[in-house]
Amino acid sequence: MTGPGRSGVPLAALRRIARNRPAPVVGERCEMCAESIAATHSHVVNLDSRALMCTCRACYLLFTDQDAHLRYRAVPERYLRFPGLPLDARAWDELQIPVGLAFLFQNSVQRRTIAFYPSPAGATESDLPLDAWDRIVEHNPELGVLRPDVEALLVRRDDGTSGSCYLVPIDACYELVGRLRMLWRGFDGGSEVHEAMDAFFAQVQVRSRPAPSVGAVPEPAP
């Protein structure tokens, strides 16, 4: 017969407790319900703190109504491209963005458009002049399909006369900026940063569809 341990509990009971102890949690979990989630998962935005939250599909679907007055909002999964967006040196300078890449989104809490660009410190906010951006949207009304808080316009100035512009989920922008921060070397980021940007935009190009023309019925949020 197995004798008791120092605490008076039989050793056999201690062994059973050790065997039945739940396995440690491995992998990511939903930040709302603690359900296990895959490495590739959905996100919602906390509108007050601007924080992205990893969620399971069930929790994500609770916040897909873009018109609901809720604290959280689901990040859609659509990618659109706007070919031929004119971004000459003057237009870019008016936006006061010191590098050739930025993403812009509408902050519904602050009721303004905000621009971020990558830097060695991560996403850096630009003091975007609203009138400069309003002029760009006025001449390119198709940009008005942007959903506040959860989608961004990812803009890259390709050369002195043109640029590429995509509508992407806001979490994709933060993923890109985080990746560039890890690779950043020197003043302009170095070759690895530029290679990472090229690879990212190539992937976005494959995933994106042409933006709807002005007056077309907008697609529902996923």
N, C-alpha and C positions, 0 to 999 in steps of 0.2 A: 504494500500500500504506500502511495506517495505521501510523504510527510508534508506538513504545512510550511510555508515560507516564513520569513521573519515577521511579516504582517499578520500572520495567522490565516492567510488565504492559501488553500492547497495549491501546490505547484501545477497540478493538472489543469486547474481552473485558470491560472495565469497563462498557461500555454494556449488554452482555448480562446481567451480574450485576445492574445497576440495574433492567433490565426484569423480571427473574425474581424480584426480591425480593418476599417475601410481603407482601400488603396488610396494613396495620395493623388490629388487632382493633377491630371496631366493635360496640357493644352489650354486653350483660351475658353472663357466662359462668357455668357451673355451678362452684360453689366446691369441688366434690369431684373432678370429672373434667375440668374446663375446657371442656366442650362448650358451644357457643353456645346461649343460651336466649332466649326471647321476653321482652318487657317484663312480661307477665303470666306468672308461673311459680310453682312450688311451693317450699315451704320445709321445712327440718328444723331441730329445736332441738338444740343442744349442751346436754345436761343438766347438765354441770358448770359451764360458763361462762354459761349462759342465752342465748347468742348465737344469732340466727337466721341460717341459711345458705341462700343461694339455690341451688337445685338443678334439674337436668334431671329429666324424668319418670322415667328409668331409675334414677337414684340415689335419688330420692324413694321409689320403690317398695321399695327395700331395707330401709326402716325403718318400714314401715306396721304391723308387728305390735306392738300396744300392750303386749303382755305380755312381749315379749322383753327380756332384760337387756342392753341396748346403750347405747353412749354417746350415740347420736343417736336422735331420734324424729321421724317425719314429722308435720307439722301437717295434721290432717284438714280437710275442706272443708265441713262441715255447719254449718247455722245453724238454731237452734231458738228458739222464743219461749215465754215463761212469762207468760201474761196474768193480770192481777189479783194480782200479787205485792204483799202489804201491806208498805209501807215508810213508816211514819209517822215523825214527827220523833224520837220516842224510839228507834226501831229504828236510824234513821240515825245518831243521836248515839252510840249504843253502838258502832257500827262505827268511830267516830273518823275519819270522812272529812269534811274541811272544805268540800268542794264537792259539787255535785249530780250528779257523774258519777264512776264508778270501774269498774275491772275486777278480778276476783278469779280466781286460779287456784291449783291445788294443786301445790306444789313437792315432787316425790318425793324429791329429794336431802335437803332440809331437813325433810321430813315435816311440812309445815305449809301452811296457806292464807295466801297473800300478796295484799294489795290494793294497787293503784296508782291514782292519780288524776292528771289533767292539771294542769299548772302552767306558768308561763313558762319553767321549766327543763326541761320535758319530763315524763316519767313519774316521779312522786314516790311512794315507798313509804310506806304507812300502817302504823303499828304495830297491826295488826288484832288485837283481843282474840278469841282462838279461841272462847271460850265464847259470845260474842255471835253469831258466825257460826254456831256449832253450833245455837243456838236457832232461828235462821232456817231452817236446813236441816231441823231436827226438825219444824218446822211446815209445811215445804214440801219433802217428801221427793223430789219430782220433780227437785229440783236436784241430786240425787245422780248424775245421768248424766254429769257432767263428767269428762272424761278428763284425768288429771294431765299437767301440763307443756305441753300442746299446745292446750288449749281453755280459754276463760275465760268467766266470767259477766260480761257487760257490763250494768251497772246504772245507771239514770238516774232520779233522783227528779223526778217531773213536777210535783208540788205537795205540799201538806202532808199528804196522806193516802194517796197511791198512788205507784207507780213502775213503770217498764218494765224488764224483764229479758230478756236474750237470751243464749243460748249461741253463741259465735262462735269462729272460729279465733284463736289467740293473735296471729298476725301482723297480723290486722285491727285489733286493739287498739293495737298499736304504730304502725301506719300512721295511725290516728286521732290518737293523742297527738302524733305528729310533725307532722301537719298543723296541729293546734291550736297547737302551739308556734310555728310559723311565723307564724300569724295573731294571736297573743296581743297585746292592747293593754290597758294599764291594769290595774285591780284584778281585774275579773271576766272579762277576756279581750276584751271589746268585742263589737260587733254581728257582726263577721265570724266570730268563734269560734262564737257561738250559731247563726248561719246554717249554718256547716259541720257542727255537731253535728246540726242538724235534717235536713240533707241526708243525712248518714251514717246516721242512724237510719231515715230513710225507705227508704234502700237496703237496710238490714238487714231491715226489716219485709217488703219484697218478697221477699227471698231466703229468709226463714226459714219453717219449718213448725211447727205446734204440737208442743210437747214430748210425748213418750210418757207415758202415765199410769203411775203406780207399779205395778210388776208386769208391765208389758209387756216383750216380748223386745226388747232393745236392738238397734239396727241395726249392721251391721258397719262398721268404719272403711273409708273409700274408699281 
